[in-house]
Each structure stands twice: as C-alpha cells, then as structure tokens.
C-alpha cells in the first residue's frame, strides 16, 4: 500500500489495518511456537523424512517468513504512528489558530464595548451637567421673581 493510499484512509480503516496486522502477527507467533514444539519433540513432518539438513532448511524458511511478517508489521505500525502524529499536529495547529482567533475577537469586542460604555457615560455626564445648569438657571429666575415680589 502506498503512502498516498495510507493518507486517504480514515482512522477506522487504519485501526482495522492495525488489528489485521496484529492478528496476522499472532497467527505467525502461533505457527512459530508450533514449529518449535515439533522441533523439540523431533516430530518434523513425517512426509519430509529427509536428512537433518532438509529439516533445518524447512525450519529456516518458517523463521524467514516470520521475520518478514514481523518486519512488515513494524513498518506498518511506524507508518501509522507517523500518520497519527501528522493528524494530531494538524488538529493542534487548527485548535491553536481557532483559540487565537477567539482571543482576538474577544479583545476586539472588549475594546468596542469599552468605547461604547465610555461614550454612553460621557453622554450621561453631559446630560447631567446640562440639567444642573438648567436647574441653576431656573433657581436664579425663581430668586429673581421672589425678589421682585418683595419689592
């Protein structure tokens, strides 16, 4: 399977491949154990009653196949690990970008809200100042009217 094909696979497909490789690895381990048991009990296939050299060659082939399967399994696991690290790195970078955008948006909103609040309080202050001036002017007029009445 090419690197390009591996990249197109989803997480579940990659996990399925990993499970398949693990099952194959287990099967090969069982086959090796069976072959070793046969070697220990000296019951190497009755139909291959050839010389000791033939038996050694037969066992050697099993070990070579098991070694090749283990190498392929390790290679696949390493590719899966690299793929997952790449996916995790991309997810982390995206999350960091989104978090930075949220922070920037919040800061911008904070500035806007502060400006609006400052403007609002400035208007209220101006209104209160105008009311106080109008009140003072009204009080002056009332005093003037009272003074006229007293005269």
URMOHU-V370054 format. One record per backbone hydrogen bond with DSSP energy under -1.0 kcal/mol. CO is the residue of the C=O (numbers start at 1). NH is the residue of the N-H. E is the energy in kcal/mol with one decimal. If there is no record, write none. Layout:
# URMOHU-V370054
CO:NH:E + CO:NH:E
This chain:
# URMOHU-V370054
2:6:-2.1 + 3:7:-1.9 + 4:8:-1.1 + 10:14:-2.5 + 11:15:-2.7 + 12:16:-2.3 + 13:17:-2.3 + 14:18:-2.4 + 15:19:-2.7 + 16:20:-2.7 + 17:21:-2.7 + 18:22:-2.4 + 19:23:-2.6 + 20:24:-2.5 + 21:25:-2.6 + 22:26:-2.5 + 23:27:-2.5 + 24:28:-2.5 + 25:29:-2.3 + 26:30:-2.5 + 27:31:-2.3 + 28:32:-2.5 + 29:33:-2.7 + 30:34:-2.6 + 31:35:-2.6 + 32:36:-2.9 + 33:37:-2.4 + 34:38:-2.4 + 35:39:-2.3 + 36:40:-2.8 + 37:41:-2.4 + 38:43:-2.6 + 45:48:-1.3 + 51:55:-1.7 + 52:56:-2.2 + 53:57:-2.3 + 54:58:-2.4 + 55:59:-2.5 + 56:60:-2.5 + 57:61:-2.0 + 58:62:-1.6 + 59:63:-2.4 + 60:64:-2.4 + 61:65:-2.5 + 62:66:-2.6 + 63:67:-2.7 + 64:68:-2.6 + 65:69:-2.5 + 66:70:-2.5 + 67:71:-2.5 + 68:72:-2.5 + 69:73:-2.6 + 70:74:-2.6 + 71:75:-2.4 + 72:76:-2.7 + 73:77:-2.5 + 74:78:-2.6 + 75:79:-2.2 + 76:80:-2.5 + 77:81:-2.6 + 78:82:-2.4 + 79:83:-2.5 + 80:84:-2.8 + 81:85:-2.6 + 82:86:-2.2 + 83:87:-2.5 + 84:88:-2.9 + 85:89:-2.5 + 86:90:-2.4 + 87:91:-2.5 + 88:92:-2.6 + 89:93:-2.6 + 90:94:-2.5 + 91:95:-2.5 + 92:96:-2.6 + 93:97:-2.3 + 94:98:-2.6 + 95:99:-2.6 + 96:100:-2.4 + 97:101:-2.3 + 98:102:-2.5 + 99:103:-2.5 + 100:104:-2.7 + 101:105:-2.9 + 102:106:-2.6 + 103:107:-2.6 + 104:108:-2.4 + 105:109:-2.7 + 106:110:-2.6 + 107:111:-2.4 + 108:112:-2.4 + 109:113:-3.0 + 110:114:-2.4 + 111:115:-2.5 + 112:116:-2.6 + 113:117:-2.5 + 114:118:-2.9 + 115:119:-2.5 + 116:120:-2.5 + 117:121:-2.8 + 118:122:-2.1 + 119:123:-2.2 + 120:124:-2.4 + 121:125:-2.4 + 122:126:-2.4 + 123:127:-2.6 + 124:128:-2.7 + 125:129:-2.8 + 126:130:-2.6 + 127:131:-2.6 + 128:132:-2.6 + 129:133:-2.4 + 130:134:-2.9 + 131:135:-2.8 + 132:136:-2.8 + 133:137:-2.9 + 134:138:-2.6 + 135:139:-2.8 + 136:140:-2.3 + 137:141:-2.1 + 138:142:-2.5 + 139:143:-2.5 + 140:144:-2.2 + 141:145:-2.4 + 142:146:-2.4 + 143:147:-2.3 + 144:148:-1.9 + 145:149:-2.0 + 146:150:-1.9 + 147:151:-1.1
